[in-house]
Amino acid sequence: MQWHILGAGAIGCLWAHCLIKAKQDVRIILRNEAHLHTYKATSGLHYTDMDARKSHSFPQAELPNDAAPITRLFITTKAFSTQDAIDSIRHRLVDNAHIVLLQNGMGQHEQVCNQLPHCHVWGASSTDGAYLTSPFHVTRAGKGETIIGLLSQYNRLSDFPLLLPEKMDDLTVHLTQNISLHLWRKLAINAAINPLTALLDCRNGALSSVPAYRQKVSIICKEIEAIAESLHQPLFEDSLEKHVFSVAELTANNFSSMHQDVTHKRKTEIDYINGFIQAQSALKGLDTPFNKQLITSIQAKLHS
């Protein structure tokens, strides 16, 4: 079975490697000739597991303007790159193609569904940990699970098991009838951890261990819970704050992706995380001053 992967970051490379191990035909779509040259120079994907064991895989690399049709596609780009990603390969999508959006943030899912009504669009949320030590060299930082559910109204959940191999030792995948719940849960946790660690210049664990930081977590969690409640969107049976601290402790030594982006002066996903929450609060006429402050502060820090 053939899969294309658009977005050769850590998660994209992780999935490419694991699909190849499961005997799938994998093609990674690279942005331009320069990235293709870098890929060829690295001689494929290099994977290091949590026990520091290394292995190698060789997905075929393509450019967006290739002519080969796309029937199954994982999009693992940053949320803000989704539109450009879709535009770059739109001419290659067959009718009824399956597209899986495995990304942080929210807002892009609806855009893709509206723009590609002839495709089956799936949402995915993952707790797998991975990072790149250099281009196409991915290290597994933690083994979690990926939840996948339908976004297109006419999809059937039973269609998806036919798309993935029955046995994937390195990935744990579950299907859900309510992908919105899982996307919101991850959004809520990211909206607390990512901007605070970026602004406070700290690892995730500090949000739990430093009293002053815990207070900031509490403030943003209360604002997010108020928005979710106004939308009749459940989050957790207990408090969001409890889950944020749990994730912060489990990933205590990690720097969040937004921290890394701010450190390297790269564009962040703030508009699709806290920005999405701010947009929902505006629709409901609710005031979320701390969330708004986080957005403004991240934007200012990038331009300082």
DAZI-V944744 format. One record per backbone hydrogen bond with DSSP energy under -1.0 kcal/mol. NH is the residue of the N-H (numbers start at 0). CO is the residue of the C=O. E is the energy in kcal/mol with one decimal. If there is no record, write none. Layout:
BEGIN
NH,CO,E + NH,CO,E
END
This chain:
BEGIN
2,24,-2.9 + 3,71,-2.7 + 4,26,-2.4 + 5,73,-3.0 + 12,8,-2.5 + 13,9,-2.3 + 14,10,-2.6 + 15,11,-2.2 + 16,12,-2.5 + 17,13,-2.4 + 18,14,-2.6 + 19,15,-2.0 + 20,16,-2.2 + 21,17,-1.2 + 22,19,-2.0 + 23,18,-2.2 + 24,0,-2.3 + 26,2,-2.5 + 27,59,-2.5 + 28,4,-2.8 + 29,61,-3.1 + 35,31,-2.0 + 36,32,-2.6 + 37,33,-2.1 + 38,34,-2.5 + 39,35,-2.3 + 40,36,-2.0 + 41,37,-1.5 + 43,38,-1.2 + 44,56,-2.3 + 45,135,-2.6 + 46,54,-2.7 + 47,137,-2.2 + 48,52,-2.7 + 51,48,-1.8 + 54,46,-2.5 + 56,44,-2.0 + 59,25,-1.6 + 61,27,-2.7 + 65,62,-1.9 + 69,91,-3.1 + 72,97,-2.8 + 73,3,-2.7 + 74,99,-3.0 + 75,5,-2.5 + 80,77,-1.6 + 81,78,-1.6 + 84,80,-2.5 + 85,81,-2.7 + 86,82,-2.6 + 87,83,-1.9 + 89,85,-1.0 + 91,88,-2.0 + 92,89,-1.2 + 93,69,-2.0 + 95,117,-2.9 + 96,93,-1.6 + 97,70,-2.9 + 98,119,-3.1 + 99,72,-3.2 + 100,121,-2.9 + 101,74,-2.1 + 105,271,-2.6 + 110,106,-1.1 + 111,107,-2.2 + 112,108,-2.3 + 113,109,-2.4 + 114,110,-2.1 + 115,111,-2.1 + 118,115,-1.9 + 119,96,-3.0 + 121,98,-3.4 + 122,148,-2.6 + 123,100,-1.9 + 124,146,-2.3 + 126,144,-2.2 + 128,141,-3.0 + 130,138,-2.0 + 132,136,-2.3 + 136,133,-2.4 + 137,45,-2.4 + 138,130,-3.1 + 139,47,-3.1 + 140,128,-2.2 + 141,128,-1.5 + 145,171,-2.9 + 146,124,-3.0 + 147,173,-2.6 + 148,122,-2.4 + 150,120,-2.2 + 151,120,-1.7 + 154,151,-1.3 + 158,155,-2.0 + 159,156,-1.4 + 162,159,-2.7 + 170,167,-1.1 + 173,145,-2.7 + 175,147,-2.0 + 182,178,-2.5 + 183,179,-2.5 + 184,180,-2.3 + 185,181,-2.1 + 186,182,-2.4 + 187,183,-2.8 + 188,184,-2.0 + 189,185,-2.8 + 190,186,-2.5 + 192,188,-2.5 + 193,189,-2.1 + 196,192,-2.4 + 197,193,-1.9 + 198,194,-2.5 + 199,195,-2.8 + 201,196,-1.7 + 203,253,-2.7 + 204,251,-1.8 + 205,202,-1.2 + 206,203,-1.6 + 207,204,-1.2 + 208,204,-1.8 + 209,205,-2.2 + 213,209,-2.2 + 214,210,-1.7 + 215,211,-1.1 + 216,212,-2.1 + 217,213,-2.2 + 218,214,-1.8 + 219,215,-2.2 + 220,216,-2.4 + 221,217,-1.9 + 222,218,-1.7 + 223,219,-2.3 + 224,220,-2.6 + 225,221,-1.8 + 226,222,-1.9 + 227,223,-2.6 + 228,224,-2.4 + 229,225,-1.9 + 230,226,-1.5 + 231,228,-1.3 + 232,227,-3.0 + 242,238,-1.1 + 243,239,-2.4 + 244,240,-2.4 + 245,241,-1.8 + 246,242,-2.4 + 247,243,-2.6 + 248,244,-2.2 + 249,245,-2.3 + 250,246,-1.9 + 251,248,-1.3 + 253,250,-2.1 + 259,255,-2.2 + 260,256,-2.3 + 261,257,-2.8 + 262,258,-2.6 + 263,259,-1.9 + 264,261,-1.4 + 265,260,-3.5 + 271,268,-1.2 + 274,269,-3.2 + 276,272,-1.6 + 277,273,-2.4 + 278,274,-2.2 + 279,275,-2.0 + 280,276,-2.2 + 281,277,-2.0 + 282,278,-1.9 + 283,279,-1.5 + 285,280,-2.8 + 291,287,-2.2 + 292,288,-2.2 + 293,289,-2.3 + 294,290,-1.9 + 295,291,-2.4 + 296,292,-2.6 + 297,293,-2.3 + 298,294,-2.3 + 299,295,-2.2 + 300,296,-2.5 + 301,297,-1.9
END
